[in-house]
Structures are given as structure tokens and as C-alpha cells.
Amino acid sequence: MNNTISNNPQEIANTFNDYFSTVAETVIGNIIKGNNDIKDNVDPSNYLITSFNNTLSSINWKYATT
């Protein structure tokens, strides 16, 4: 983090949270409509509904031990 090595789990977790919490805003900010730089009005729930309207294949769970 910032060119230093850290073994502190809390500091590592906070750095990951800070980075990944801004990814969605960055991606949405880069979505534009056409060539006139007008941003699309993107609704994430609409994407999920249209992309995942088919049922998922069944999952076969395997037994596990501790």
C-alpha cells in the first residue's frame, strides 16, 4: 500500500474497501451515450433483470469436512 508492505489485516482490508468502493462510480462515470458526451441514465437493477432472466443450472453440492 503506497509502495510499502503491510501485515496489518485491518489496514489491508480498509485499503481494499477504499479501492473497490470507488470502482462502480468510476465505471458509471465513464458510460456515455453516443459521441455527444451525454451520460446514459443507467439503472443497475435493469441490467440484472435483463441479463439474468434465465434460470441458473442446478448446483450439485459435495460433502465437505472441517
N, C-alpha and C positions, 0 to 999 in steps of 0.2 A: 504494500500500500504506500503510494507516494515514494516508490523506489526503496522501501525498507521492508525487511522481513518481520512478520509478527506471528507470535504463537498464542496470542490472546484471542480465545474463541469469540468473546463478546465484540471485540474490535473488528474481527473478520466478518462476523455476521452483520454488524452495522454498516460496514463498507459495502457488502453485497446488497443489503437493503437499499442503501442510498443510490447505488448504481441502477439496480433493476426497477426501482420505483419511478425512475425518470424515463425508462425506455418507452413505455406506452405513450407518454406525452410527446416524446421526440418523433416517434413513428407517425402519430396522428398529425403532428405539426408539419410533417413532410408530405402529407397527402394533399395533392392539389387537383383541381378539376380543369382539364384542358390545358391550354397554353396561356391563359389569361391570369394565372396565379390566384384564382378564387378557390378557397379551400372547400372540399366536399363536406357536407354535413353527414358524417359517418356515425352510424349507430351500431356499436359493438354487438348488441343483442340481435340486431337484424342479421349480422354476419353469422352469428352462431346458429340462428334458426334456419337460414338458407343453406349453410354448409353442412349441418349435421342433422338434416331431417330424416335420414335413413337410419334404421336401427343398426346398432353395432352387433358384430358377430358374437356368439356366445363365448364366454370365458370358462375355461376348464381349470379349476384350482387344483393344485397339487398339495399334498400334505407336507408339512414342514415341522421341524423340531427346533427347540430353542438352542 
